[in-house]
């Protein structure tokens, strides 16, 4: 099935239940700094990989955070790249999503790390994605250099669950992100993390002794800027 290179941002179907909203916010703010020409270049150079379903939905297999940020930055169309086409397949709904999960093209675990959940409850578009704060934490720890980026699908969700199991945010909630990043960096380089994707042998990092630049600044005392600016 032929599809146009550029598709409406809200026409694409998520294949996961959640994102890290702090990562979305950071990327949104970076996009908003760009000129119109540079935004167009950014979209052109970062196509969204999609699978065409048997009922002709365009299902996103990666770049959910980027797509969500595009929507918040008023980018109405994005470039897509078809990686698999099942538009002529006779796969049932259930079999299709089984295949997607088996081939790591869908991640059916929710924002609490529970699953796999039924694909029926996946959001219709990126506006329905839930916030997983541990997914934000995993992204921040990687950006600080504690583990490497990898091409493995949904790798940072594995790191998110690793940190979730150790309750890094439980004691202080969202106010404790700076301390959680510090703890996350130490844990990411420990033997406990050696089987996770992107693990690197322990190396000396510049300690994040005060604050990570990837944690959003507080808008006012006691409130973090965790909500991206919404379109009106």
N, CA and C of each residue as an Amber inpcrd file, in Angstrom:
protein
   696
   0.8470000  -1.1940000   0.0000000   0.0000000   0.0000000   0.0000000
   0.8840000   1.2460000   0.0000000   0.6180000   2.1490000  -0.9060000
   1.3670000   3.3910000  -0.9700000   0.7750000   4.4140000  -0.0070000
   1.6620000   5.1020000   0.7010000   1.2070000   6.1720000   1.5910000
   2.0280000   7.4240000   1.3010000   1.4390000   8.5630000   1.5500000
   2.1500000   9.8170000   1.3450000   3.2820000   9.9320000   2.3640000
   4.3570000  10.5870000   1.9390000   5.5260000  10.7290000   2.8180000
   5.2060000  11.5120000   4.0780000   4.3070000  12.4660000   3.9670000
   3.9410000  13.2810000   5.1230000   2.5020000  12.9710000   5.5230000
   2.3190000  12.7520000   6.8290000   1.0130000  12.3780000   7.3680000
   0.6460000  13.3000000   8.5340000  -0.6510000  13.5370000   8.7570000
  -1.0560000  14.3350000   9.9200000  -0.5500000  13.7150000  11.2190000
  -0.0660000  14.5490000  12.0980000   0.5250000  14.0890000  13.3530000
  -0.4310000  13.2030000  14.1470000  -1.7170000  13.5540000  14.1370000
  -2.6850000  12.8140000  14.9400000  -3.2730000  11.6130000  14.2040000
  -2.7970000  11.3300000  13.0070000  -3.3290000  10.1780000  12.2670000
  -2.5690000   8.8950000  12.5750000  -1.4690000   9.0060000  13.3260000
  -0.6100000   7.8530000  13.5760000  -0.9840000   7.1590000  14.8860000
  -0.9810000   5.8350000  14.8540000  -1.4300000   5.0060000  15.9800000
  -0.2550000   4.5960000  16.8700000  -0.2830000   4.9560000  18.1560000
   0.7880000   4.5090000  19.0690000   0.7880000   2.9960000  19.2480000
   1.9530000   2.4450000  19.5120000   2.0800000   1.0180000  19.8120000
   2.5970000   0.8070000  21.2330000   2.4670000   1.8290000  22.0560000
   2.8200000   1.7310000  23.4730000   1.8350000   2.5720000  24.2670000
   1.8040000   2.3540000  25.5810000   0.8230000   3.0240000  26.4230000
   1.3220000   4.3260000  27.0410000   2.6250000   4.5000000  27.1280000
   3.1290000   5.6460000  27.8820000   4.4180000   6.1970000  27.2960000
   4.7470000   7.3930000  27.7470000   6.0230000   8.0420000  27.4420000
   6.5060000   8.7000000  28.7290000   7.7230000   9.2320000  28.6810000
   8.2080000  10.0570000  29.7850000   7.9030000  11.5120000  29.4530000
   6.9540000  12.1040000  30.1610000   6.5050000  13.4620000  29.8090000
   7.5990000  14.5050000  29.9780000   8.5510000  14.2770000  30.8610000
   9.6390000  15.2470000  31.0120000  10.5440000  15.2470000  29.7810000
  10.7100000  14.0920000  29.1600000  11.4520000  14.0410000  27.9040000
  10.6720000  14.7650000  26.8110000   9.3590000  14.5470000  26.7720000
   8.5120000  15.2290000  25.7910000   8.6050000  16.7360000  25.9670000
   8.5450000  17.1860000  27.2290000   8.6130000  18.6170000  27.4910000
   9.9470000  19.2040000  27.0370000  11.0210000  18.5180000  27.3690000
  12.3530000  19.0030000  26.9860000  12.4540000  19.1430000  25.4730000
  12.0170000  18.1230000  24.7490000  12.0970000  18.1520000  23.2880000
  11.1680000  19.2100000  22.7010000  10.0090000  19.3870000  23.3310000
   9.0760000  20.4140000  22.8660000   9.6950000  21.8010000  22.9670000
  10.2940000  22.0920000  24.1080000  10.9120000  23.3990000  24.3140000
  12.0700000  23.6290000  23.3440000  12.8190000  22.5690000  23.0460000
  13.9080000  22.6900000  22.0720000  13.3590000  22.9750000  20.6820000
  12.2660000  22.3270000  20.3210000  11.6320000  22.5650000  19.0150000
  11.1140000  23.9930000  18.8980000  10.5570000  24.4980000  19.9820000
   9.9670000  25.8320000  19.9450000  11.0210000  26.9200000  19.7500000
  12.2770000  26.6020000  20.0160000  13.3640000  27.5630000  19.8120000
  13.7770000  27.6620000  18.3490000  13.3910000  26.6690000  17.5490000
  13.8450000  26.5890000  16.1600000  13.0360000  27.4950000  15.2360000
  13.6800000  27.9460000  14.1980000  12.9720000  28.6960000  13.1570000
  12.0870000  27.7340000  12.3760000  11.1730000  28.2730000  11.5950000
  10.2740000  27.4490000  10.7900000  11.0680000  26.5580000   9.8370000
  12.1200000  27.0940000   9.2650000  12.9470000  26.3450000   8.3240000
  13.6530000  25.1840000   9.0220000  14.1780000  25.4380000  10.2210000
  14.8890000  24.3970000  10.9550000  13.9420000  23.3270000  11.4730000
  12.7150000  23.7230000  11.8150000  11.7250000  22.7240000  12.2250000
  11.4100000  21.7900000  11.0650000  11.2460000  22.3680000   9.8790000
  10.9610000  21.5530000   8.6880000  12.0950000  20.5730000   8.4240000
  13.3200000  21.0260000   8.6170000  14.4830000  20.1570000   8.4210000
  14.4990000  19.0350000   9.4500000  14.1740000  19.3760000  10.6940000
  14.1360000  18.3820000  11.7680000  13.1350000  17.2740000  11.4420000
  11.9540000  17.6590000  10.9810000  10.9210000  16.6810000  10.6280000
  11.3620000  15.8460000   9.4330000  11.9650000  16.4980000   8.4620000
  12.4160000  15.8030000   7.2530000  13.4890000  14.7620000   7.5650000
  14.3640000  15.0740000   8.4980000  15.4920000  14.1890000   8.8070000
  15.1770000  13.1420000   9.8720000  13.9660000  13.1800000  10.4170000
  13.5860000  12.2160000  11.4560000  12.2460000  11.5560000  11.1200000
  12.2300000  10.7230000  10.0790000  10.9740000  10.0650000   9.7060000
  10.4950000   9.1090000  10.7980000   9.1870000   9.0120000  10.9470000
   8.5750000   8.1290000  11.9330000   8.3700000   6.7490000  11.2980000
   8.9800000   5.6980000  11.8540000   8.7580000   4.3600000  11.2910000
   7.3510000   3.8570000  11.6060000   6.6730000   3.3430000  10.5950000
   5.3060000   2.8640000  10.7910000   5.1110000   1.4900000  10.1540000
   4.1890000   0.7450000  10.7430000   3.7120000  -0.5140000  10.1750000
   2.2840000  -0.2780000   9.7180000   1.9640000  -0.6760000   8.4960000
   0.5900000  -0.5530000   8.0030000  -0.1680000  -1.8010000   8.4360000
  -1.2260000  -1.6110000   9.1840000  -1.9970000  -2.7410000   9.7050000
  -2.9290000  -3.3080000   8.6190000  -3.5140000  -4.4770000   8.8560000
  -4.4460000  -5.0520000   7.8810000  -5.6630000  -4.1640000   7.6190000
  -5.9780000  -3.2620000   8.5600000  -7.1070000  -2.3330000   8.3580000
  -6.5940000  -0.9210000   8.0420000  -5.3170000  -0.8840000   7.6050000
  -4.6990000   0.3070000   7.0080000  -4.4340000   1.4470000   7.9840000
  -4.3070000   1.1170000   9.2570000  -3.8120000   2.0980000  10.2300000
  -2.3000000   2.2020000  10.0960000  -1.7670000   3.3810000  10.3640000
  -0.3150000   3.5730000  10.3870000   0.1330000   3.5160000  11.8410000
   0.7620000   2.3970000  12.2140000   1.1400000   2.1430000  13.5990000
   2.6120000   2.5010000  13.8230000   2.8610000   3.4140000  14.7510000
   4.2150000   3.8970000  15.0310000   5.0070000   2.8070000  15.7470000
   6.2260000   2.5630000  15.3050000   7.0540000   1.5740000  16.0010000
   8.1860000   2.2040000  16.8050000   8.3880000   3.5140000  16.6690000
   9.4540000   4.2060000  17.3990000   9.1810000   5.7060000  17.3210000
   9.9380000   6.4720000  18.0880000   9.8770000   7.9430000  18.0650000
   8.5600000   8.5120000  18.6010000   7.9530000   7.8200000  19.5640000
   6.7250000   8.3370000  20.1740000   6.9660000   9.6890000  20.8560000
   8.1140000   9.8250000  21.5380000   8.4100000  11.0850000  22.2270000
   8.5720000  12.2270000  21.2250000   9.2590000  11.9550000  20.1460000
   9.4570000  12.9570000  19.1010000   8.1090000  13.3760000  18.5090000
   7.2570000  12.4070000  18.2160000   5.9510000  12.7080000  17.6280000
   5.0900000  13.5350000  18.5770000   5.0930000  13.1660000  19.8560000
   4.3010000  13.9050000  20.8480000   4.8160000  15.3400000  20.9580000
   6.1260000  15.4970000  20.9090000   6.7150000  16.8360000  20.9700000
   6.3300000  17.6560000  19.7430000   6.2800000  17.0130000  18.5890000
   5.8560000  17.7120000  17.3700000   4.4470000  18.2720000  17.5440000
   3.5720000  17.4590000  18.0970000   2.1910000  17.9350000  18.2940000
   2.1550000  19.1320000  19.2360000   2.8910000  19.0660000  20.3370000
   2.9160000  20.1810000  21.2850000   3.5510000  21.4310000  20.6660000
   4.4330000  21.2400000  19.7020000   5.1070000  22.3750000  19.0530000
   4.3490000  22.8570000  17.8110000   3.1020000  22.4020000  17.6750000
   2.2410000  22.8250000  16.5520000   2.7720000  22.3950000  15.1830000
   3.4300000  21.2560000  15.1480000   3.8440000  20.6700000  13.8730000
   2.7440000  19.6980000  13.4620000   2.0030000  20.0470000  12.4470000
   0.7770000  19.3220000  12.1090000   0.9950000  18.1070000  11.2190000
   2.1400000  18.0560000  10.5420000   2.4410000  16.9100000   9.6870000
   3.8710000  16.4410000   9.9340000   4.0640000  15.1320000   9.8770000
   5.3960000  14.5540000  10.0620000   5.7020000  13.6020000   8.9170000
   6.9630000  13.3560000   8.7200000   7.3730000  12.4120000   7.6860000
   7.3190000  10.9910000   8.2320000   6.8700000  10.0450000   7.4170000
   6.8060000   8.6520000   7.8500000   7.6250000   7.7660000   6.9190000
   8.0130000   6.6200000   7.4620000   8.7510000   5.6200000   6.6910000
   8.1150000   4.2670000   6.9810000   7.5880000   3.6210000   5.9570000
   6.9310000   2.3250000   6.1320000   7.9980000   1.2370000   6.2920000
   7.9400000   0.5190000   7.4240000   8.9010000  -0.5620000   7.6600000
   8.2940000  -1.9390000   7.4030000   6.9710000  -2.0400000   7.5280000
   6.2740000  -3.2820000   7.1860000   4.8640000  -2.9330000   6.7230000
   4.3930000  -3.7240000   5.7540000   3.0770000  -3.4620000   5.1740000
   2.2170000  -4.7180000   5.2650000   1.2000000  -4.6650000   6.1320000
   0.2700000  -5.7780000   6.2680000  -1.1110000  -5.4080000   5.7090000
  -1.1540000  -4.4200000   4.8440000  -2.4510000  -3.9480000   4.3390000
  -3.1870000  -5.0120000   3.5280000  -2.4510000  -5.9720000   2.9790000
  -3.0880000  -7.0470000   2.2080000  -3.1170000  -8.3660000   2.9890000
  -2.7600000  -8.2850000   4.2590000  -2.7250000  -9.4930000   5.0920000
  -4.1200000  -9.8450000   5.5910000  -4.3140000 -11.1380000   5.8410000
  -5.5790000 -11.6040000   6.4140000  -5.4580000 -11.8550000   7.9120000
  -4.3980000 -11.3520000   8.5150000  -4.2310000 -11.5010000   9.9610000
  -5.4280000 -10.9110000  10.7040000  -5.8850000 -11.6250000  11.7200000
  -6.9430000 -11.0770000  12.5700000  -6.3660000  -9.9820000  13.4470000
  -7.2470000  -9.2390000  14.0870000  -6.8090000  -8.1780000  15.0030000
  -5.8820000  -8.7580000  16.0740000  -6.3100000  -9.8400000  16.6880000
  -5.5270000 -10.4570000  17.7640000  -4.1750000 -10.9480000  17.2570000
  -4.1640000 -11.6400000  16.1250000  -2.9220000 -12.1840000  15.5750000
  -1.9550000 -11.0830000  15.1530000  -2.5100000 -10.0110000  14.6200000
  -1.6540000  -8.8950000  14.2100000  -0.9010000  -8.3280000  15.4070000
  -1.6120000  -8.0660000  16.4990000  -0.9540000  -7.4650000  17.6530000
  -0.0420000  -8.4530000  18.3670000  -0.3850000  -9.7290000  18.3080000
   0.5440000 -10.7420000  18.8210000   1.8670000 -10.6860000  18.0600000
   1.7790000 -10.5940000  16.7560000   2.9560000 -10.5330000  15.8940000
   3.7540000  -9.2660000  16.1670000   3.0670000  -8.1440000  16.3340000
   3.7380000  -6.8770000  16.6190000   4.5270000  -6.9600000  17.9210000
   3.9130000  -7.5390000  18.9510000   4.5890000  -7.6560000  20.2440000
   5.7610000  -8.6350000  20.1580000   5.5620000  -9.7400000  19.4770000
   6.5990000 -10.7640000  19.3620000   7.8400000 -10.2400000  18.6290000
   7.6090000  -9.3690000  17.6480000   8.7120000  -8.8230000  16.8570000
   9.2390000  -7.4960000  17.4220000   8.8370000  -7.1720000  18.6660000
   9.2720000  -5.9360000  19.3430000   8.9120000  -4.6810000  18.5520000
   7.7580000  -4.7210000  17.9220000   7.2380000  -3.5540000  17.2140000
   6.1310000  -2.8790000  18.0150000   5.7740000  -3.4740000  19.1430000
   4.7880000  -2.8910000  20.0610000   5.2350000  -3.2120000  21.4800000
   4.9410000  -2.2870000  22.3970000   5.3070000  -2.4730000  23.8100000
   4.0290000  -2.3530000  24.6310000   3.5150000  -3.4880000  25.0750000
   2.1820000  -3.5230000  25.6700000   2.1920000  -3.5140000  27.1980000
   3.1340000  -2.7790000  27.7600000   3.1930000  -2.5940000  29.2090000
   2.8270000  -1.1520000  29.5380000   2.0860000  -0.9580000  30.6160000
   1.5550000   0.3690000  30.9170000   2.5390000   1.2330000  31.6960000
   2.0680000   2.4030000  32.1470000   2.9420000   3.3660000  32.8180000
   3.3700000   2.9100000  34.2050000   2.7670000   1.8200000  34.6980000
   3.1650000   1.2600000  35.9900000   4.1180000   0.0790000  35.8190000
   4.4260000  -0.2490000  34.5620000   5.2830000  -1.3920000  34.2810000
   4.5290000  -2.7040000  34.2390000   3.1890000  -2.6540000  34.2830000
   2.3770000  -3.8660000  34.3010000   1.9780000  -4.2860000  32.8860000
   1.9180000  -5.5740000  32.6510000   1.5000000  -6.0470000  31.3450000
   2.0010000  -7.4510000  31.0740000   1.8190000  -7.9180000  29.8290000
   1.2650000  -7.1430000  28.7180000  -0.2290000  -6.8950000  28.8580000
  -0.6350000  -5.6880000  28.4470000  -2.0310000  -5.3000000  28.4580000
  -2.6530000  -5.5800000  27.0880000  -3.9570000  -5.5580000  27.0170000
  -4.6410000  -5.8090000  25.7450000  -4.4310000  -4.6330000  24.8010000
  -4.1440000  -4.9360000  23.5550000  -3.9100000  -3.8930000  22.5540000
  -5.1390000  -3.0210000  22.3260000  -6.3040000  -3.5360000  22.6680000
  -7.5430000  -2.7700000  22.5410000  -7.4440000  -1.4220000  23.2430000
  -6.6780000  -1.3780000  24.3370000  -6.6150000  -0.1750000  25.1650000
  -5.4800000   0.7710000  24.7820000  -4.7690000   0.4800000  23.6990000
  -3.7750000   1.4320000  23.2110000  -4.4580000   2.7400000  22.8170000
  -3.8000000   3.8770000  23.0150000  -4.4040000   5.1650000  22.6450000
  -4.7090000   5.2330000  21.1450000  -5.7110000   6.0000000  20.8100000
  -6.0560000   6.1980000  19.3980000  -5.0170000   7.0590000  18.6920000
  -4.4460000   8.0180000  19.4300000  -3.3690000   8.8490000  18.8890000
  -2.4650000   9.2650000  20.0440000  -1.4280000  10.0220000  19.7490000
  -0.4190000  10.2910000  20.7800000  -0.9510000  11.1380000  21.9450000
  -2.0920000  11.8070000  21.7750000  -2.6460000  12.5920000  22.8850000
  -3.0610000  11.7120000  24.0600000  -3.2810000  10.4300000  23.7930000
  -3.7430000   9.5310000  24.8460000  -2.6450000   8.8150000  25.5990000
  -1.3910000   9.1270000  25.3030000  -0.2850000   8.4600000  25.9920000
  -0.1840000   8.9110000  27.4480000   0.0130000   7.9610000  28.3340000
   0.1410000   8.2550000  29.7650000   1.5810000   8.6310000  30.1000000
   1.7590000   9.1780000  31.2960000   3.0910000   9.5790000  31.7600000
   3.6840000   8.5070000  32.6580000   4.8680000   8.0420000  32.2970000
   5.6390000   7.1420000  33.1600000   6.8670000   7.9130000  33.6460000
   6.8580000   8.3920000  34.8820000   7.9940000   9.1820000  35.3810000
   9.3140000   8.4060000  35.3760000   9.2360000   7.0910000  35.5080000
  10.4720000   6.3030000  35.4720000  11.0440000   6.2170000  34.0650000
  10.1950000   6.3740000  33.0660000  10.7110000   6.4400000  31.6870000
  11.4690000   7.7540000  31.4950000  10.9700000   8.8410000  32.0930000
  11.7080000  10.1110000  32.0640000  13.0440000   9.9750000  32.7740000
  13.0270000   9.2990000  33.9070000  14.2620000   9.1160000  34.6830000
  15.2990000   8.3390000  33.8700000  14.8580000   7.2880000  33.1990000
  15.7810000   6.4810000  32.3850000  16.4170000   7.3380000  31.2940000
  15.6250000   8.1820000  30.6670000  16.1420000   9.0710000  29.6150000
  17.1770000  10.0380000  30.1880000  16.8700000  10.6200000  31.3440000
  17.7990000  11.5660000  31.9670000  19.1290000  10.9020000  32.3070000
  19.0550000   9.6980000  32.8660000  20.2790000   8.9790000  33.2430000
  21.1090000   8.6760000  31.9940000  20.4520000   8.3010000  30.9100000
  21.1970000   8.0540000  29.6660000  21.8160000   9.3460000  29.1380000
  21.0740000  10.4320000  29.1740000  21.5990000  11.7050000  28.6780000
  22.8020000  12.1770000  29.4970000  22.8650000  11.7670000  30.7520000
  24.0180000  12.1110000  31.5930000  25.2060000  11.1900000  31.3210000
  25.0370000  10.2210000  30.4250000  26.1530000   9.3880000  30.0010000
  26.3490000   8.0930000  30.7530000  25.3490000   7.6960000  31.5710000
  25.5260000   6.5090000  32.4070000  25.3160000   5.1990000  31.6480000
  24.5840000   5.2470000  30.5420000  24.5060000   4.0900000  29.6530000
  24.3280000   4.5910000  28.2330000  24.5840000   3.7160000  27.2860000
  24.6090000   4.1320000  25.8850000  23.2360000   4.0220000  25.2260000
  23.0310000   4.8710000  24.2320000  21.8470000   4.7260000  23.3950000
  21.9990000   3.4470000  22.5870000  20.9020000   2.8050000  22.2700000
  20.9650000   1.5370000  21.5580000  19.8230000   1.4460000  20.5570000
  20.0210000   0.6260000  19.5540000  18.9760000   0.4450000  18.5430000
  17.9360000  -0.5750000  18.9820000  18.1490000  -1.2110000  20.1200000
  17.1820000  -2.2050000  20.6050000  15.8580000  -1.5390000  20.9240000
  14.7790000  -2.1190000  20.4490000  13.4500000  -1.5330000  20.6350000
  13.0790000  -1.4440000  22.1130000  12.5350000  -0.2930000  22.4920000
  11.9940000  -0.0710000  23.8300000  13.0160000  -0.3060000  24.9480000
  14.2920000  -0.0590000  24.6420000  15.3590000  -0.3050000  25.6160000
  15.1880000   0.5310000  26.8790000  14.7870000   1.7940000  26.7350000
  14.7140000   2.6540000  27.9150000  13.5580000   2.2760000  28.8320000
  12.5840000   1.5240000  28.3180000  11.5510000   1.0000000  29.2050000
  12.1310000  -0.0730000  30.1230000  13.1140000  -0.8190000  29.6370000
  13.7810000  -1.8000000  30.4990000  14.5330000  -1.0930000  31.6250000
  15.1850000   0.0090000  31.2920000  15.8700000   0.7970000  32.3240000
  14.8490000   1.4250000  33.2810000  13.7250000   1.8690000  32.7310000
  12.6810000   2.4520000  33.5820000  12.2150000   1.4320000  34.6140000
  11.9910000   0.1930000  34.1880000  11.5510000  -0.8440000  35.1230000
  12.6490000  -1.1800000  36.1340000  13.8920000  -1.1300000  35.6970000
  15.0340000  -1.3620000  36.5940000  15.0350000  -0.3350000  37.7280000
  14.8140000   0.9290000  37.3850000  14.7730000   1.9810000  38.4040000
  13.4800000   1.9170000  39.2240000  12.3890000   1.5400000  38.5730000
  11.1000000   1.4330000  39.2750000  11.1640000   0.3730000  40.3770000
  11.7970000  -0.7540000  40.0510000  11.9160000  -1.8420000  41.0270000
  12.7320000  -1.4340000  42.2420000  13.5390000  -0.3800000  42.0880000
  14.3790000   0.0980000  43.1910000  13.8110000   1.3630000  43.8340000
  12.5930000   1.7400000  43.4140000  11.8170000   2.8010000  44.0730000
  12.5530000   4.1340000  44.1800000  13.2630000   4.5220000  43.1210000
  14.0900000   5.7250000  43.2040000  13.2900000   7.0100000  43.3720000
  12.0390000   6.9980000  42.9810000  11.2250000   8.2150000  43.0860000
  10.1970000   8.1430000  44.2100000  10.1310000   7.0260000  44.8890000
   9.0430000   6.8320000  45.8530000   9.1240000   7.7300000  47.0770000
  10.3340000   8.0410000  47.5410000  10.4520000   8.7770000  48.8030000
  10.0870000  10.2560000  48.6710000  10.4280000  10.8850000  47.5150000
  10.1700000  12.3170000  47.3610000   9.2710000  12.6440000  46.1690000
   8.8450000  11.6260000  45.4430000   8.0010000  11.8930000  44.2840000
   8.7540000  12.6710000  43.2140000   8.0410000  13.4930000  42.4850000
   8.6430000  14.2390000  41.3790000   9.6310000  15.3070000  41.8510000
   9.5220000  15.7150000  43.0990000  10.4870000  16.6920000  43.6240000
  11.8740000  16.0710000  43.7820000  11.9110000  14.7570000  43.7570000
  13.1830000  14.0870000  44.0080000  13.9250000  13.6620000  42.7580000
  13.6170000  14.2620000  41.6100000  14.2390000  13.8250000  40.3630000
  15.7530000  14.0320000  40.3550000  16.2270000  15.1570000  40.8800000
  17.6710000  15.4040000  40.8540000  18.4230000  14.3270000  41.6380000
  17.9150000  13.9930000  42.8140000  18.5520000  12.9560000  43.6160000
  18.4130000  11.5970000  42.9370000  17.2600000  11.3640000  42.2900000
  17.0370000  10.0790000  41.6170000  17.9920000   9.9040000  40.4340000
  18.2900000  10.9980000  39.7450000  19.2470000  10.9210000  38.6350000
  20.6230000  10.5160000  39.1610000  21.0310000  11.1110000  40.2700000
  22.3310000  10.7480000  40.8540000  22.3780000   9.2620000  41.2230000
  21.3170000   8.7950000  41.8740000  21.2620000   7.3870000  42.2500000
  21.2100000   6.5020000  41.0090000  20.4660000   6.9620000  40.0010000
  20.3320000   6.2000000  38.7700000  21.6590000   6.0300000  38.0530000
  22.4680000   7.0690000  38.0630000  23.7900000   6.9950000  37.4250000
  24.6550000   5.9390000  38.1050000  24.6280000   5.9260000  39.4280000
  25.4230000   4.9300000  40.1580000  24.9110000   3.5080000  39.8830000
  23.5910000   3.3530000  39.8890000  23.0110000   2.0360000  39.6430000
  23.2690000   1.5490000  38.2190000  23.2220000   2.4830000  37.2560000
  23.4010000   2.1120000  35.8540000  24.7820000   1.5420000  35.5860000
  25.7270000   1.8890000  36.4210000  27.0950000   1.4030000  36.2320000
  27.4630000   0.3000000  37.2230000  26.4500000  -0.2040000  37.9060000
  26.6860000  -1.2870000  38.8590000  26.5130000  -2.6400000  38.1690000
  26.9470000  -3.6880000  38.8290000  26.8200000  -5.0370000  38.2860000
  25.3560000  -5.4370000  38.1240000  24.4940000  -4.8250000  38.9020000
  23.0670000  -5.1520000  38.8210000  22.4830000  -4.8360000  37.4380000
  23.1090000  -3.8840000  36.7280000  22.5690000  -3.4190000  35.4470000
  23.2730000  -4.0320000  34.2400000  24.1920000  -4.9520000  34.4740000
  25.0610000  -5.4010000  33.3810000  24.3190000  -6.0990000  32.2390000
  23.1240000  -6.6120000  32.4730000  22.3820000  -7.3010000  31.4250000
  21.4190000  -6.3800000  30.6590000  21.3800000  -5.1260000  31.0290000
  20.4690000  -4.1940000  30.3770000  21.0860000  -3.6410000  29.0920000
  20.2570000  -3.3130000  28.0920000  20.7880000  -2.7980000  26.8160000
  21.4880000  -1.4540000  27.0120000  22.6630000  -1.3290000  26.4150000
  23.4020000  -0.0800000  26.5220000  24.3090000   0.0110000  27.7270000
  24.3500000  -1.0530000  28.5390000  25.2290000  -1.0420000  29.7180000
  26.6740000  -0.8440000  29.2730000  27.3780000   0.0030000  30.0000000
  28.7890000   0.2330000  29.7040000  29.6070000  -0.0470000  30.9520000
  30.8310000  -0.5230000  30.7310000  31.7240000  -0.7710000  31.8640000
  31.9030000   0.5160000  32.6500000  32.0460000   0.3900000  33.9340000
  32.1070000   1.5710000  34.8000000  33.1970000   2.5310000  34.3420000
  32.8130000   3.7710000  34.2040000  33.7820000   4.8040000  33.8540000
  33.5180000   6.0110000  34.7290000  34.4920000   6.8590000  34.8290000
  34.3500000   8.0390000  35.6650000  33.5420000   9.0920000  34.9320000
  32.4270000   9.4630000  35.5180000  31.5790000  10.5030000  34.9450000
  31.6880000  11.7580000  35.7910000  31.4430000  12.8910000  35.1370000
  31.3390000  14.1210000  35.9160000  30.0950000  13.9960000  36.7870000
  30.2870000  13.9770000  38.0690000  29.1670000  13.7390000  38.9740000
  28.1040000  14.8270000  38.8480000  26.8580000  14.3920000  38.8550000
  25.7490000  15.3490000  38.8730000  25.4850000  15.6620000  40.3400000
  26.3360000  16.5180000  40.8900000  26.3060000  16.7410000  42.3340000
  25.1850000  17.6830000  42.7570000  24.7170000  18.4920000  41.8290000
  23.6510000  19.4280000  42.2020000  22.3800000  19.1230000  41.4280000
  22.3240000  19.5950000  40.1910000  21.0920000  19.4210000  39.4220000
  21.3860000  18.9900000  37.9940000  20.5430000  18.1090000  37.4790000
  20.6300000  17.7050000  36.0820000  19.8840000  18.7250000  35.2310000
  20.4690000  19.1280000  34.1150000  19.8190000  20.1160000  33.2460000
  18.5950000  19.5460000  32.5460000  18.4100000  18.2280000  32.6160000
  17.2870000  17.5930000  31.9320000  16.0240000  17.5520000  32.7880000
  16.1530000  17.9020000  34.0680000  14.9820000  17.9970000  34.9300000
  14.3570000  19.3750000  34.7310000  13.0770000  19.4580000  34.3820000
  12.4450000  20.7630000  34.1640000  12.5390000  21.6610000  35.3820000
  12.7240000  22.9460000  35.1310000  12.7790000  23.9070000  36.2270000
  11.3960000  24.0900000  36.8340000  11.3820000  24.3510000  38.1300000
  10.1110000  24.5790000  38.8040000   9.5000000  25.8980000  38.3540000
   8.2030000  25.8810000  38.0890000   7.5060000  27.1090000  37.7340000
   7.2970000  27.9790000  38.9730000   7.0430000  27.3220000  40.0730000
   6.8800000  28.0200000  41.3380000   7.2370000  27.0270000  42.4330000
   7.3340000  27.5010000  43.6280000   7.7510000  26.6480000  44.7260000
   6.8340000  25.4260000  44.8390000   7.4620000  24.2540000  44.7940000
   6.7100000  23.0260000  44.9730000   6.0500000  22.4870000  43.7280000
   6.2560000  23.1470000  42.5660000   5.5930000  22.6840000  41.3430000
   6.6040000  22.5700000  40.2180000   6.7340000  21.3810000  39.6680000
   7.6210000  21.1810000  38.5300000   6.8700000  21.4430000  37.2310000
   7.6140000  21.8950000  36.2470000   7.0020000  22.1770000  34.9430000
   6.9150000  20.8790000  34.1470000   6.0310000  20.0090000  34.5600000
   5.9490000  18.6910000  33.9270000   4.9390000  18.6340000  32.8010000
   4.1700000  19.6980000  32.6130000   3.1620000  19.6700000  31.5560000
   3.5940000  20.5480000  30.3970000   3.7680000  19.9650000  29.2110000
   4.1160000  20.7720000  28.0390000   3.0130000  21.7710000  27.7160000
   3.3830000  22.8290000  27.0180000   2.4030000  23.8380000  26.6270000
   1.4840000  23.2430000  25.5880000   0.1890000  23.2820000  25.8490000
  -0.7700000  22.6860000  24.9330000  -1.2580000  23.6800000  23.9010000
  -1.6090000  23.1530000  22.7360000  -2.1690000  24.0160000  21.6930000
  -3.5460000  24.4880000  22.1030000  -3.8680000  25.7040000  21.7360000
  -5.1970000  26.2240000  22.0010000  -5.9970000  26.2810000  20.7050000
